[in-house]
Amino acid sequence: MGELQHTLSGLMTGMLLLTFIGICFWSWSGKRKEAFEEMANLPLDNTATNTCNNKEKSEA
């Protein structure tokens, strides 16, 4: 039973490592660059802040 547990533990570790590497490649792929740049500029975007402030003022 001990060998089976060690084998399953090794397989699970390998699967998790491959999943982690896959997520790293996916997140750093060229397809995601535009989305990351858009998210990076959100704090600098005044329209989103103004929209929230206008909604809060109209509810008060």
PQR file of N, CA, C, O and H, with PARSE charges and radii, in Angstrom:
ATOM      1  N   MET A   1       0.826  -1.202   0.000 -0.4000 1.5000
ATOM      2  CA  MET A   1       0.000   0.000   0.000 -0.0000 2.0000
ATOM      3  C   MET A   1       0.866   1.259   0.000  0.5500 1.7000
ATOM      4  O   MET A   1       0.466   2.285  -0.550 -0.5500 1.4000
ATOM      5  N   GLY A   2       2.025   1.190   0.601 -0.4000 1.5000
ATOM      6  CA  GLY A   2       2.915   2.336   0.674 -0.0000 2.0000
ATOM      7  C   GLY A   2       3.424   2.757  -0.690  0.5500 1.7000
ATOM      8  O   GLY A   2       3.566   3.947  -0.969 -0.5500 1.4000
ATOM      9  H   GLY A   2       2.350   0.356   1.048  0.4000 1.0000
ATOM     10  N   GLU A   3       3.704   1.759  -1.555 -0.4000 1.5000
ATOM     11  CA  GLU A   3       4.186   2.089  -2.896 -0.0000 2.0000
ATOM     12  C   GLU A   3       3.117   2.799  -3.710  0.5500 1.7000
ATOM     13  O   GLU A   3       3.404   3.735  -4.456 -0.5500 1.4000
ATOM     14  H   GLU A   3       3.589   0.792  -1.328  0.4000 1.0000
ATOM     15  N   LEU A   4       1.880   2.342  -3.556 -0.4000 1.5000
ATOM     16  CA  LEU A   4       0.774   2.971  -4.288 -0.0000 2.0000
ATOM     17  C   LEU A   4       0.611   4.426  -3.860  0.5500 1.7000
ATOM     18  O   LEU A   4       0.399   5.305  -4.696 -0.5500 1.4000
ATOM     19  H   LEU A   4       1.646   1.582  -2.950  0.4000 1.0000
ATOM     20  N   GLN A   5       0.709   4.673  -2.567 -0.4000 1.5000
ATOM     21  CA  GLN A   5       0.584   6.034  -2.056 -0.0000 2.0000
ATOM     22  C   GLN A   5       1.706   6.923  -2.588  0.5500 1.7000
ATOM     23  O   GLN A   5       1.461   8.073  -2.952 -0.5500 1.4000
ATOM     24  H   GLN A   5       0.880   3.959  -1.888  0.4000 1.0000
ATOM     25  N   HIS A   6       2.921   6.408  -2.637 -0.4000 1.5000
ATOM     26  CA  HIS A   6       4.049   7.182  -3.151 -0.0000 2.0000
ATOM     27  C   HIS A   6       3.893   7.449  -4.645  0.5500 1.7000
ATOM     28  O   HIS A   6       4.231   8.529  -5.129 -0.5500 1.4000
ATOM     29  H   HIS A   6       3.120   5.473  -2.342  0.4000 1.0000
ATOM     30  N   THR A   7       3.378   6.458  -5.369 -0.4000 1.5000
ATOM     31  CA  THR A   7       3.164   6.625  -6.808 -0.0000 2.0000
ATOM     32  C   THR A   7       2.099   7.684  -7.069  0.5500 1.7000
ATOM     33  O   THR A   7       2.284   8.564  -7.909 -0.5500 1.4000
ATOM     34  H   THR A   7       3.102   5.581  -4.975  0.4000 1.0000
ATOM     35  N   LEU A   8       0.980   7.596  -6.344 -0.4000 1.5000
ATOM     36  CA  LEU A   8      -0.089   8.582  -6.519 -0.0000 2.0000
ATOM     37  C   LEU A   8       0.371   9.979  -6.112  0.5500 1.7000
ATOM     38  O   LEU A   8       0.006  10.968  -6.748 -0.5500 1.4000
ATOM     39  H   LEU A   8       0.830   6.881  -5.661  0.4000 1.0000
ATOM     40  N   SER A   9       1.161  10.057  -5.065 -0.4000 1.5000
ATOM     41  CA  SER A   9       1.694  11.349  -4.629 -0.0000 2.0000
ATOM     42  C   SER A   9       2.597  11.947  -5.700  0.5500 1.7000
ATOM     43  O   SER A   9       2.529  13.145  -5.975 -0.5500 1.4000
ATOM     44  H   SER A   9       1.458   9.254  -4.548  0.4000 1.0000
ATOM     45  N   GLY A  10       3.433  11.125  -6.301 -0.4000 1.5000
ATOM     46  CA  GLY A  10       4.312  11.600  -7.368 -0.0000 2.0000
ATOM     47  C   GLY A  10       3.526  12.043  -8.592  0.5500 1.7000
ATOM     48  O   GLY A  10       3.841  13.068  -9.196 -0.5500 1.4000
ATOM     49  H   GLY A  10       3.489  10.151  -6.078  0.4000 1.0000
ATOM     50  N   LEU A  11       2.499  11.271  -8.964 -0.4000 1.5000
ATOM     51  CA  LEU A  11       1.662  11.647 -10.112 -0.0000 2.0000
ATOM     52  C   LEU A  11       0.928  12.964  -9.859  0.5500 1.7000
ATOM     53  O   LEU A  11       0.833  13.810 -10.748 -0.5500 1.4000
ATOM     54  H   LEU A  11       2.243  10.438  -8.474  0.4000 1.0000
ATOM     55  N   MET A  12       0.415  13.126  -8.656 -0.4000 1.5000
ATOM     56  CA  MET A  12      -0.298  14.360  -8.321 -0.0000 2.0000
ATOM     57  C   MET A  12       0.653  15.550  -8.351  0.5500 1.7000
ATOM     58  O   MET A  12       0.290  16.619  -8.842 -0.5500 1.4000
ATOM     59  H   MET A  12       0.492  12.438  -7.934  0.4000 1.0000
ATOM     60  N   THR A  13       1.845  15.380  -7.839 -0.4000 1.5000
ATOM     61  CA  THR A  13       2.841  16.454  -7.877 -0.0000 2.0000
ATOM     62  C   THR A  13       3.167  16.829  -9.314  0.5500 1.7000
ATOM     63  O   THR A  13       3.256  18.012  -9.643 -0.5500 1.4000
ATOM     64  H   THR A  13       2.139  14.511  -7.440  0.4000 1.0000
ATOM     65  N   GLY A  14       3.345  15.830 -10.173 -0.4000 1.5000
ATOM     66  CA  GLY A  14       3.628  16.085 -11.584 -0.0000 2.0000
ATOM     67  C   GLY A  14       2.484  16.811 -12.276  0.5500 1.7000
ATOM     68  O   GLY A  14       2.715  17.734 -13.056 -0.5500 1.4000
ATOM     69  H   GLY A  14       3.272  14.869  -9.906  0.4000 1.0000
ATOM     70  N   MET A  15       1.248  16.398 -11.993 -0.4000 1.5000
ATOM     71  CA  MET A  15       0.083  17.055 -12.603 -0.0000 2.0000
ATOM     72  C   MET A  15      -0.021  18.506 -12.152  0.5500 1.7000
ATOM     73  O   MET A  15      -0.302  19.389 -12.962 -0.5500 1.4000
ATOM     74  H   MET A  15       1.061  15.648 -11.359  0.4000 1.0000
ATOM     75  N   LEU A  16       0.202  18.755 -10.876 -0.4000 1.5000
ATOM     76  CA  LEU A  16       0.128  20.124 -10.370 -0.0000 2.0000
ATOM     77  C   LEU A  16       1.244  20.993 -10.939  0.5500 1.7000
ATOM     78  O   LEU A  16       1.031  22.172 -11.223 -0.5500 1.4000
ATOM     79  H   LEU A  16       0.430  18.038 -10.218  0.4000 1.0000
ATOM     80  N   LEU A  17       2.431  20.416 -11.106 -0.4000 1.5000
ATOM     81  CA  LEU A  17       3.539  21.156 -11.699 -0.0000 2.0000
ATOM     82  C   LEU A  17       3.216  21.529 -13.144  0.5500 1.7000
ATOM     83  O   LEU A  17       3.449  22.664 -13.560 -0.5500 1.4000
ATOM     84  H   LEU A  17       2.605  19.459 -10.876  0.4000 1.0000
ATOM     85  N   LEU A  18       2.682  20.579 -13.907 -0.4000 1.5000
ATOM     86  CA  LEU A  18       2.303  20.864 -15.294 -0.0000 2.0000
ATOM     87  C   LEU A  18       1.191  21.911 -15.367  0.5500 1.7000
ATOM     88  O   LEU A  18       1.198  22.763 -16.255 -0.5500 1.4000
ATOM     89  H   LEU A  18       2.493  19.657 -13.569  0.4000 1.0000
ATOM     90  N   THR A  19       0.243  21.849 -14.443 -0.4000 1.5000
ATOM     91  CA  THR A  19      -0.824  22.847 -14.401 -0.0000 2.0000
ATOM     92  C   THR A  19      -0.252  24.229 -14.118  0.5500 1.7000
ATOM     93  O   THR A  19      -0.638  25.204 -14.763 -0.5500 1.4000
ATOM     94  H   THR A  19       0.237  21.157 -13.722  0.4000 1.0000
ATOM     95  N   PHE A  20       0.657  24.321 -13.169 -0.4000 1.5000
ATOM     96  CA  PHE A  20       1.286  25.596 -12.836 -0.0000 2.0000
ATOM     97  C   PHE A  20       2.046  26.156 -14.032  0.5500 1.7000
ATOM     98  O   PHE A  20       1.925  27.340 -14.346 -0.5500 1.4000
ATOM     99  H   PHE A  20       0.971  23.529 -12.645  0.4000 1.0000
ATOM    100  N   ILE A  21       2.824  25.315 -14.696 -0.4000 1.5000
ATOM    101  CA  ILE A  21       3.587  25.764 -15.869 -0.0000 2.0000
ATOM    102  C   ILE A  21       2.639  26.207 -16.978  0.5500 1.7000
ATOM    103  O   ILE A  21       2.900  27.199 -17.658 -0.5500 1.4000
ATOM    104  H   ILE A  21       2.922  24.353 -14.441  0.4000 1.0000
ATOM    105  N   GLY A  22       1.538  25.476 -17.166 -0.4000 1.5000
ATOM    106  CA  GLY A  22       0.548  25.854 -18.173 -0.0000 2.0000
ATOM    107  C   GLY A  22      -0.078  27.210 -17.884  0.5500 1.7000
ATOM    108  O   GLY A  22      -0.266  28.014 -18.796 -0.5500 1.4000
ATOM    109  H   GLY A  22       1.326  24.670 -16.614  0.4000 1.0000
ATOM    110  N   ILE A  23      -0.399  27.468 -16.629 -0.4000 1.5000
ATOM    111  CA  ILE A  23      -0.977  28.762 -16.252 -0.0000 2.0000
ATOM    112  C   ILE A  23       0.041  29.877 -16.469  0.5500 1.7000
ATOM    113  O   ILE A  23      -0.319  30.967 -16.913 -0.5500 1.4000
ATOM    114  H   ILE A  23      -0.246  26.814 -15.888  0.4000 1.0000
ATOM    115  N   CYS A  24       1.303  29.614 -16.161 -0.4000 1.5000
ATOM    116  CA  CYS A  24       2.350  30.625 -16.392 -0.0000 2.0000
ATOM    117  C   CYS A  24       2.464  30.960 -17.871  0.5500 1.7000
ATOM    118  O   CYS A  24       2.520  32.135 -18.234 -0.5500 1.4000
ATOM    119  H   CYS A  24       1.596  28.729 -15.800  0.4000 1.0000
ATOM    120  N   PHE A  25       2.499  29.945 -18.729 -0.4000 1.5000
ATOM    121  CA  PHE A  25       2.581  30.198 -20.168 -0.0000 2.0000
ATOM    122  C   PHE A  25       1.347  30.935 -20.669  0.5500 1.7000
ATOM    123  O   PHE A  25       1.455  31.841 -21.496 -0.5500 1.4000
ATOM    124  H   PHE A  25       2.453  28.991 -18.434  0.4000 1.0000
ATOM    125  N   TRP A  26       0.166  30.548 -20.169 -0.4000 1.5000
ATOM    126  CA  TRP A  26      -1.075  31.195 -20.598 -0.0000 2.0000
ATOM    127  C   TRP A  26      -1.082  32.668 -20.188  0.5500 1.7000
ATOM    128  O   TRP A  26      -1.448  33.536 -20.981 -0.5500 1.4000
ATOM    129  H   TRP A  26       0.079  29.812 -19.497  0.4000 1.0000
ATOM    130  N   SER A  27      -0.675  32.944 -18.946 -0.4000 1.5000
ATOM    131  CA  SER A  27      -0.742  34.327 -18.465 -0.0000 2.0000
ATOM    132  C   SER A  27       0.285  35.228 -19.134  0.5500 1.7000
ATOM    133  O   SER A  27       0.043  36.428 -19.264 -0.5500 1.4000
ATOM    134  H   SER A  27      -0.378  32.239 -18.302  0.4000 1.0000
ATOM    135  N   TRP A  28       1.414  34.695 -19.560 -0.4000 1.5000
ATOM    136  CA  TRP A  28       2.449  35.497 -20.202 -0.0000 2.0000
ATOM    137  C   TRP A  28       2.400  35.415 -21.720  0.5500 1.7000
ATOM    138  O   TRP A  28       3.299  35.915 -22.397 -0.5500 1.4000
ATOM    139  H   TRP A  28       1.610  33.720 -19.454  0.4000 1.0000
ATOM    140  N   SER A  29       1.356  34.787 -22.265 -0.4000 1.5000
ATOM    141  CA  SER A  29       1.266  34.674 -23.721 -0.0000 2.0000
ATOM    142  C   SER A  29       0.939  36.032 -24.339  0.5500 1.7000
ATOM    143  O   SER A  29       0.434  36.923 -23.657 -0.5500 1.4000
ATOM    144  H   SER A  29       0.626  34.381 -21.716  0.4000 1.0000
ATOM    145  N   GLY A  30       1.223  36.184 -25.613 -0.4000 1.5000
ATOM    146  CA  GLY A  30       0.989  37.444 -26.312 -0.0000 2.0000
ATOM    147  C   GLY A  30      -0.482  37.808 -26.394  0.5500 1.7000
ATOM    148  O   GLY A  30      -0.822  38.985 -26.503 -0.5500 1.4000
ATOM    149  H   GLY A  30       1.634  35.460 -26.168  0.4000 1.0000
ATOM    150  N   LYS A  31      -1.356  36.816 -26.343 -0.4000 1.5000
ATOM    151  CA  LYS A  31      -2.794  37.072 -26.427 -0.0000 2.0000
ATOM    152  C   LYS A  31      -3.291  37.875 -25.227  0.5500 1.7000
ATOM    153  O   LYS A  31      -4.252  38.634 -25.350 -0.5500 1.4000
ATOM    154  H   LYS A  31      -1.079  35.859 -26.254  0.4000 1.0000
ATOM    155  N   ARG A  32      -2.657  37.720 -24.081 -0.4000 1.5000
ATOM    156  CA  ARG A  32      -3.102  38.369 -22.853 -0.0000 2.0000
ATOM    157  C   ARG A  32      -2.538  39.776 -22.688  0.5500 1.7000
ATOM    158  O   ARG A  32      -2.966  40.501 -21.790 -0.5500 1.4000
ATOM    159  H   ARG A  32      -1.876  37.103 -23.981  0.4000 1.0000
ATOM    160  N   LYS A  33      -1.594  40.178 -23.526 -0.4000 1.5000
ATOM    161  CA  LYS A  33      -0.909  41.458 -23.348 -0.0000 2.0000
ATOM    162  C   LYS A  33      -1.892  42.623 -23.381  0.5500 1.7000
ATOM    163  O   LYS A  33      -1.810  43.521 -22.543 -0.5500 1.4000
ATOM    164  H   LYS A  33      -1.246  39.589 -24.255  0.4000 1.0000
ATOM    165  N   GLU A  34      -2.813  42.621 -24.329 -0.4000 1.5000
ATOM    166  CA  GLU A  34      -3.776  43.721 -24.442 -0.0000 2.0000
ATOM    167  C   GLU A  34      -4.666  43.804 -23.201  0.5500 1.7000
ATOM    168  O   GLU A  34      -4.943  44.897 -22.706 -0.5500 1.4000
ATOM    169  H   GLU A  34      -2.879  41.891 -25.009  0.4000 1.0000
ATOM    170  N   ALA A  35      -5.107  42.664 -22.705 -0.4000 1.5000
ATOM    171  CA  ALA A  35      -5.949  42.660 -21.507 -0.0000 2.0000
ATOM    172  C   ALA A  35      -5.180  43.174 -20.295  0.5500 1.7000
ATOM    173  O   ALA A  35      -5.724  43.930 -19.490 -0.5500 1.4000
ATOM    174  H   ALA A  35      -4.881  41.776 -23.107  0.4000 1.0000
ATOM    175  N   PHE A  36      -3.916  42.770 -20.161 -0.4000 1.5000
ATOM    176  CA  PHE A  36      -3.110  43.241 -19.038 -0.0000 2.0000
ATOM    177  C   PHE A  36      -2.865  44.745 -19.125  0.5500 1.7000
ATOM    178  O   PHE A  36      -2.904  45.436 -18.107 -0.5500 1.4000
ATOM    179  H   PHE A  36      -3.474  42.156 -20.815  0.4000 1.0000
ATOM    180  N   GLU A  37      -2.617  45.253 -20.314 -0.4000 1.5000
ATOM    181  CA  GLU A  37      -2.403  46.692 -20.469 -0.0000 2.0000
ATOM    182  C   GLU A  37      -3.674  47.465 -20.128  0.5500 1.7000
ATOM    183  O   GLU A  37      -3.612  48.534 -19.521 -0.5500 1.4000
ATOM    184  H   GLU A  37      -2.586  44.692 -21.142  0.4000 1.0000
ATOM    185  N   GLU A  38      -4.813  46.927 -20.517 -0.4000 1.5000
ATOM    186  CA  GLU A  38      -6.086  47.579 -20.197 -0.0000 2.0000
ATOM    187  C   GLU A  38      -6.311  47.598 -18.686  0.5500 1.7000
ATOM    188  O   GLU A  38      -6.732  48.614 -18.134 -0.5500 1.4000
ATOM    189  H   GLU A  38      -4.864  46.059 -21.010  0.4000 1.0000
ATOM    190  N   MET A  39      -6.034  46.483 -18.020 -0.4000 1.5000
ATOM    191  CA  MET A  39      -6.196  46.429 -16.568 -0.0000 2.0000
ATOM    192  C   MET A  39      -5.191  47.335 -15.858  0.5500 1.7000
ATOM    193  O   MET A  39      -5.507  47.920 -14.821 -0.5500 1.4000
ATOM    194  H   MET A  39      -5.692  45.658 -18.469  0.4000 1.0000
ATOM    195  N   ALA A  40      -3.989  47.453 -16.408 -0.4000 1.5000
ATOM    196  CA  ALA A  40      -2.968  48.304 -15.797 -0.0000 2.0000
ATOM    197  C   ALA A  40      -3.356  49.774 -15.869  0.5500 1.7000
ATOM    198  O   ALA A  40      -2.958  50.558 -15.008 -0.5500 1.4000
ATOM    199  H   ALA A  40      -3.733  46.978 -17.250  0.4000 1.0000
ATOM    200  N   ASN A  41      -4.121  50.155 -16.874 -0.4000 1.5000
ATOM    201  CA  ASN A  41      -4.516  51.550 -17.037 -0.0000 2.0000
ATOM    202  C   ASN A  41      -5.806  51.900 -16.300  0.5500 1.7000
ATOM    203  O   ASN A  41      -6.193  53.068 -16.276 -0.5500 1.4000
ATOM    204  H   ASN A  41      -4.444  49.518 -17.573  0.4000 1.0000
ATOM    205  N   LEU A  42      -6.475  50.930 -15.704 -0.4000 1.5000
ATOM    206  CA  LEU A  42      -7.722  51.209 -14.991 -0.0000 2.0000
ATOM    207  C   LEU A  42      -7.569  52.250 -13.879  0.5500 1.7000
ATOM    208  O   LEU A  42      -8.426  53.127 -13.774 -0.5500 1.4000
ATOM    209  H   LEU A  42      -6.161  49.981 -15.723  0.4000 1.0000
ATOM    210  N   PRO A  43      -6.531  52.203 -13.048 -0.5600 1.5000
ATOM    211  CA  PRO A  43      -6.412  53.226 -12.005  0.2800 2.0000
ATOM    212  C   PRO A  43      -6.234  54.637 -12.568  0.5500 1.7000
ATOM    213  O   PRO A  43      -6.534  55.615 -11.883 -0.5500 1.4000
ATOM    214  N   LEU A  44      -5.757  54.751 -13.785 -0.4000 1.5000
ATOM    215  CA  LEU A  44      -5.521  56.057 -14.389 -0.0000 2.0000
ATOM    216  C   LEU A  44      -6.720  56.559 -15.185  0.5500 1.7000
ATOM    217  O   LEU A  44      -6.727  57.697 -15.654 -0.5500 1.4000
ATOM    218  H   LEU A  44      -5.514  53.956 -14.342  0.4000 1.0000
ATOM    219  N   ASP A  45      -7.728  55.712 -15.336 -0.4000 1.5000
ATOM    220  CA  ASP A  45      -8.896  56.050 -16.143 -0.0000 2.0000
ATOM    221  C   ASP A  45      -9.884  56.852 -15.296  0.5500 1.7000
ATOM    222  O   ASP A  45     -10.452  56.327 -14.338 -0.5500 1.4000
ATOM    223  H   ASP A  45      -7.722  54.787 -14.956  0.4000 1.0000
ATOM    224  N   ASN A  46     -10.088  58.114 -15.648 -0.4000 1.5000
ATOM    225  CA  ASN A  46     -10.981  58.976 -14.876 -0.0000 2.0000
ATOM    226  C   ASN A  46     -12.448  58.699 -15.149  0.5500 1.7000
ATOM    227  O   ASN A  46     -13.286  59.009 -14.302 -0.5500 1.4000
ATOM    228  H   ASN A  46      -9.626  58.539 -16.426  0.4000 1.0000
ATOM    229  N   THR A  47     -12.795  58.128 -16.295 -0.4000 1.5000
ATOM    230  CA  THR A  47     -14.205  57.914 -16.616 -0.0000 2.0000
ATOM    231  C   THR A  47     -14.833  56.913 -15.668  0.5500 1.7000
ATOM    232  O   THR A  47     -15.986  57.096 -15.276 -0.5500 1.4000
ATOM    233  H   THR A  47     -12.115  57.876 -16.983  0.4000 1.0000
ATOM    234  N   ALA A  48     -14.124  55.865 -15.285 -0.4000 1.5000
ATOM    235  CA  ALA A  48     -14.681  54.881 -14.360 -0.0000 2.0000
ATOM    236  C   ALA A  48     -14.901  55.507 -12.986  0.5500 1.7000
ATOM    237  O   ALA A  48     -15.923  55.241 -12.354 -0.5500 1.4000
ATOM    238  H   ALA A  48     -13.188  55.717 -15.603  0.4000 1.0000
ATOM    239  N   THR A  49     -13.981  56.321 -12.514 -0.4000 1.5000
ATOM    240  CA  THR A  49     -14.111  56.978 -11.221 -0.0000 2.0000
ATOM    241  C   THR A  49     -15.251  57.981 -11.244  0.5500 1.7000
ATOM    242  O   THR A  49     -16.047  58.042 -10.306 -0.5500 1.4000
ATOM    243  H   THR A  49     -13.151  56.537 -13.028  0.4000 1.0000
ATOM    244  N   ASN A  50     -15.334  58.761 -12.302 -0.4000 1.5000
ATOM    245  CA  ASN A  50     -16.397  59.751 -12.399 -0.0000 2.0000
ATOM    246  C   ASN A  50     -17.758  59.090 -12.464  0.5500 1.7000
ATOM    247  O   ASN A  50     -18.716  59.611 -11.893 -0.5500 1.4000
ATOM    248  H   ASN A  50     -14.688  58.711 -13.064  0.4000 1.0000
ATOM    249  N   THR A  51     -17.872  57.979 -13.131 -0.4000 1.5000
ATOM    250  CA  THR A  51     -19.146  57.277 -13.217 -0.0000 2.0000
ATOM    251  C   THR A  51     -19.576  56.808 -11.841  0.5500 1.7000
ATOM    252  O   THR A  51     -20.745  56.948 -11.484 -0.5500 1.4000
ATOM    253  H   THR A  51     -17.094  57.555 -13.595  0.4000 1.0000
ATOM    254  N   CYS A  52     -18.661  56.255 -11.062 -0.4000 1.5000
ATOM    255  CA  CYS A  52     -18.982  55.797  -9.713 -0.0000 2.0000
ATOM    256  C   CYS A  52     -19.376  56.976  -8.828  0.5500 1.7000
ATOM    257  O   CYS A  52     -20.349  56.888  -8.080 -0.5500 1.4000
ATOM    258  H   CYS A  52     -17.711  56.141 -11.352  0.4000 1.0000
ATOM    259  N   ASN A  53     -18.641  58.065  -8.904 -0.4000 1.5000
ATOM    260  CA  ASN A  53     -18.951  59.231  -8.083 -0.0000 2.0000
ATOM    261  C   ASN A  53     -20.301  59.820  -8.451  0.5500 1.7000
ATOM    262  O   ASN A  53     -21.042  60.248  -7.566 -0.5500 1.4000
ATOM    263  H   ASN A  53     -17.850  58.137  -9.512  0.4000 1.0000
ATOM    264  N   ASN A  54     -20.636  59.853  -9.728 -0.4000 1.5000
ATOM    265  CA  ASN A  54     -21.923  60.392 -10.147 -0.0000 2.0000
ATOM    266  C   ASN A  54     -23.068  59.522  -9.651  0.5500 1.7000
ATOM    267  O   ASN A  54     -24.111  60.050  -9.266 -0.5500 1.4000
ATOM    268  H   ASN A  54     -20.034  59.506 -10.446  0.4000 1.0000
ATOM    269  N   LYS A  55     -22.902  58.212  -9.650 -0.4000 1.5000
ATOM    270  CA  LYS A  55     -23.950  57.318  -9.155 -0.0000 2.0000
ATOM    271  C   LYS A  55     -24.148  57.519  -7.663  0.5500 1.7000
ATOM    272  O   LYS A  55     -25.282  57.551  -7.187 -0.5500 1.4000
ATOM    273  H   LYS A  55     -22.055  57.783  -9.963  0.4000 1.0000
ATOM    274  N   GLU A  56     -23.053  57.655  -6.917 -0.4000 1.5000
ATOM    275  CA  GLU A  56     -23.153  57.844  -5.476 -0.0000 2.0000
ATOM    276  C   GLU A  56     -23.836  59.167  -5.152  0.5500 1.7000
ATOM    277  O   GLU A  56     -24.632  59.233  -4.215 -0.5500 1.4000
ATOM    278  H   GLU A  56     -22.131  57.630  -7.304  0.4000 1.0000
ATOM    279  N   LYS A  57     -23.541  60.213  -5.905 -0.4000 1.5000
ATOM    280  CA  LYS A  57     -24.144  61.518  -5.652 -0.0000 2.0000
ATOM    281  C   LYS A  57     -25.631  61.496  -5.968  0.5500 1.7000
ATOM    282  O   LYS A  57     -26.421  62.125  -5.263 -0.5500 1.4000
ATOM    283  H   LYS A  57     -22.894  60.159  -6.666  0.4000 1.0000
ATOM    284  N   SER A  58     -26.028  60.780  -7.021 -0.4000 1.5000
ATOM    285  CA  SER A  58     -27.435  60.765  -7.399 -0.0000 2.0000
ATOM    286  C   SER A  58     -28.264  59.946  -6.416  0.5500 1.7000
ATOM    287  O   SER A  58     -29.459  60.200  -6.263 -0.5500 1.4000
ATOM    288  H   SER A  58     -25.387  60.269  -7.594  0.4000 1.0000
ATOM    289  N   GLU A  59     -27.652  58.961  -5.742 -0.4000 1.5000
ATOM    290  CA  GLU A  59     -28.379  58.153  -4.774 -0.0000 2.0000
ATOM    291  C   GLU A  59     -28.547  58.881  -3.448  0.5500 1.7000
ATOM    292  O   GLU A  59     -29.472  58.578  -2.694 -0.5500 1.4000
ATOM    293  H   GLU A  59     -26.682  58.755  -5.866  0.4000 1.0000
ATOM    294  N   ALA A  60     -27.687  59.818  -3.154 -0.4000 1.5000
ATOM    295  CA  ALA A  60     -27.719  60.501  -1.855 -0.0000 2.0000
ATOM    296  C   ALA A  60     -28.816  61.526  -1.781  0.5500 1.7000
ATOM    297  O   ALA A  60     -28.976  62.186  -0.755 -0.5500 1.4000
ATOM    298  H   ALA A  60     -26.936  60.065  -3.767  0.4000 1.0000
TER
END
